[in-house]
Each structure stands twice: as structure tokens, then as C-alpha cells.
Amino acid sequence: MRVTVDQDVCCGSGMCVLTAPDIFTQRDTDGIVELRTDTVPPSHEDQVREAALLCPSGAITTH
Ligand code: SF4
């Protein structure tokens, strides 16, 4: 599975980092989401789907 994030709509809530810390991180300067990887291993797919559901900005898309 692949994942993309829209940094223009991210509000920096950090829910994704709490849910899937191996995949998401936050920029030091302003807390906006960054990807550690855009290729999600099968072991982390459920975490990433949950992060997409929990994101208050709808900034996370899975493919
Ligand atoms: S959960 Fe959504 S809004 Fe919050 S930091 Fe992650 S991508 Fe940004």
C-alpha cells in the first residue's frame, strides 16, 4: 500500500504520528506532517488506514 499526505491542509494535530509513528512524523518547525516512507509495509497497513480515518483534516490518502 502507498500513502500520500497533503501538507497544505494538515493542521499539525499529530494524530497520525500517535497512530503510526513508523510512517508519519512532524516537521520540527511547525508540526506539519511528513512521511518517513510512502510505501507502507503490510504490517503497518491497518495503522495507516486508522490514521487516515482519524486525521481531522483529511490530509492522509491511501492508495
Ligand atoms: S493527523 Fe492529519 S492534521 Fe494531524 S498531523 Fe497528521 S496529517 Fe496533519
Residues whose N, C-alpha, C, O or C-beta is under 5 A from the ligand:
A	BS01	SF4	C10 C11 G12 S13 G14 M15 C16 G31 V33 C55 P56 S57 A59
